[in-house]
């Protein structure tokens, strides 16, 4: 049977949900490179980060914090990744302002070049003649209706896609385990 994969996202339609800001250091200063948490490679953190609340509300089990979209997950979600995908993720404890429950920054450590351009509804690429984004030539500007070529995934269970780092892709077993654990605020779209 062919493996199935899903884009793990946040349900933005949860009424009264919280919104988190970009990670900060212990002194409250925003971290320098907020994008490193979405690049799909291992990172090193020298100190425990703080996650300010942008808009108070109902805590979610998964949230993509701030402009950088840093994945912040509850212990319930972290335990699934810890058990089923320890080689594909890093989990860093963080302090969410005003929360006594445990939360973690989830970093997917793998990037796979597997987007199936022809199967996606629409893809657009950055070009070399764009002044601001010339360094991103060949990478995706936009992907609508994401579909991946599963033959290129190998043994990965959690990963980001090359050139389009926004989604966190999880395999079906992880999706099912998260749903069985009662993930609140998460949603899945098959890719």
C-alpha positions in Angstrom: 0.0 0.0 0.0 1.3 3.4 -0.9 2.2 5.8 1.9 0.1 8.9 2.4 1.3 12.3 3.5 -0.4 15.3 5.0 0.4 19.0 5.4 0.0 19.7 9.1 -1.5 23.0 9.6 -3.5 25.1 12.2 -7.2 25.5 12.1 -7.5 29.2 11.9 -11.3 28.9 12.4 -11.2 27.8 16.0 -13.3 30.5 17.7 -11.5 32.4 20.4 -8.1 30.8 19.7 -4.8 32.4 20.8 -2.2 33.8 18.5 1.5 33.6 19.4 4.3 36.1 18.5 7.7 35.4 17.2 10.1 33.7 19.7 12.1 35.9 22.0 15.1 35.4 24.3 14.8 35.5 28.1 15.1 39.3 28.1 12.1 39.6 25.7 14.1 40.5 22.6 12.9 38.9 19.4 15.5 36.3 18.1 17.6 37.4 15.2 16.7 34.8 12.6 13.1 33.8 13.0 13.1 31.9 9.6 15.6 29.3 10.8 12.8 27.4 12.5 11.1 26.7 9.1 14.1 25.9 6.9 14.0 22.1 7.4 17.5 21.6 8.9 18.9 20.9 12.3 19.4 24.0 14.5 21.2 24.8 17.7 19.6 26.8 20.5 21.8 28.1 23.2 19.0 29.3 25.5 15.4 28.5 26.3 13.1 30.7 24.3 10.1 32.6 25.4 6.9 32.8 23.2 4.9 36.0 23.8 1.2 35.9 23.3 0.1 38.2 20.4 -3.6 37.8 21.1 -4.9 35.9 24.2 -7.4 33.1 23.7 -7.9 29.4 23.8 -4.5 27.6 23.8 -4.0 25.3 20.8 -2.0 22.1 20.6 -0.2 23.5 17.5 0.3 27.1 16.5 2.6 28.7 13.9 3.9 31.7 15.9 4.5 35.1 14.5 5.6 36.3 11.1 8.2 33.5 10.9 5.6 30.8 11.4 7.5 29.0 14.1 5.8 25.7 15.1 4.9 25.6 18.8 3.3 22.4 20.1 1.9 21.1 23.3 3.3 18.2 25.2 0.5 16.0 23.8 1.8 16.7 20.2 5.5 16.6 21.2 5.1 13.1 22.6 3.8 11.8 19.3 6.7 13.3 17.4 9.2 12.1 20.1 7.9 8.6 19.8 7.2 8.2 16.0 9.8 10.6 14.4 12.7 11.1 16.7 15.2 11.3 13.7 13.1 13.8 11.8 12.5 16.5 14.4 14.0 18.5 17.2 11.9 19.5 20.2 13.0 22.5 22.3 11.2 23.4 25.5 9.9 27.0 25.4 8.1 29.2 27.9 4.7 30.5 26.6 3.8 33.7 28.5 1.2 33.0 31.1 1.1 29.2 30.5 2.1 26.6 33.1 1.6 23.7 30.6 4.7 22.4 28.7 5.2 23.7 25.1 7.9 23.0 22.6 9.3 24.5 19.5 9.0 21.8 16.8 11.8 21.9 14.2 11.6 19.6 11.2 15.2 18.7 10.4 14.7 17.3 6.9 14.1 19.0 3.6 13.1 16.9 0.6 12.9 18.0 -3.0 9.6 16.3 -3.8 7.0 18.8 -5.0 5.2 17.4 -8.0 4.8 20.5 -10.1 2.5 18.9 -12.6 0.2 17.5 -10.0 -0.2 20.8 -8.0 -3.0 23.1 -9.0 -0.6 25.9 -9.6 3.1 26.7 -9.0 5.0 29.9 -9.5 8.8 30.4 -9.2 11.1 33.2 -8.3 13.3 34.3 -11.3 16.8 35.6 -11.5 15.7 39.0 -12.8 13.8 39.9 -9.6 16.0 42.3 -7.7 14.7 41.5 -4.2 14.6 37.7 -4.7 17.3 36.9 -7.2 19.0 34.8 -4.6 15.9 32.6 -4.6 15.7 32.0 -8.3 14.2 28.6 -9.0 12.5 28.3 -5.6 8.8 28.5 -5.3 7.0 31.8 -5.0 3.7 30.1 -4.6 2.3 26.6 -4.4 -1.5 26.1 -4.6 -2.9 22.6 -4.1 0.4 21.1 -3.0 1.1 17.5 -4.2 4.3 15.6 -3.6 6.1 12.8 -5.5 6.0 10.1 -2.8 8.7 8.1 -4.6 11.2 10.8 -3.5 10.4 10.8 0.2 12.4 7.7 1.2 12.1 6.8 4.9 11.2 10.4 6.1 8.2 10.7 8.4 8.3 14.4 8.9 9.9 17.0 6.6 9.7 20.3 4.8 9.6 20.6 1.0 12.6 22.0 -0.8 12.0 25.6 -2.1 8.6 25.9 -0.3 9.3 25.6 3.4 5.9 26.7 4.7 4.3 23.3 5.1 5.3 20.6 7.6 4.6 17.3 6.0 3.8 14.3 8.2 3.0 10.7 7.2 -0.3 9.0 7.8 0.7 7.2 11.0 1.7 10.5 12.7 -1.5 12.1 11.5 -3.5 9.3 12.9 -1.6 9.3 16.2 -2.1 13.1 16.6 -5.8 12.7 15.9 -6.1 9.8 18.4 -4.4 12.0 21.0 -7.1 14.7 20.5 -5.0 17.4 18.8 -6.8 20.7 19.3 -6.4 23.3 16.6 -4.6 21.1 14.1 -5.8 20.3 10.6 -4.5 18.0 7.9 -4.6 18.2 4.1 -3.4 15.3 2.0 -0.6 16.1 -0.3 
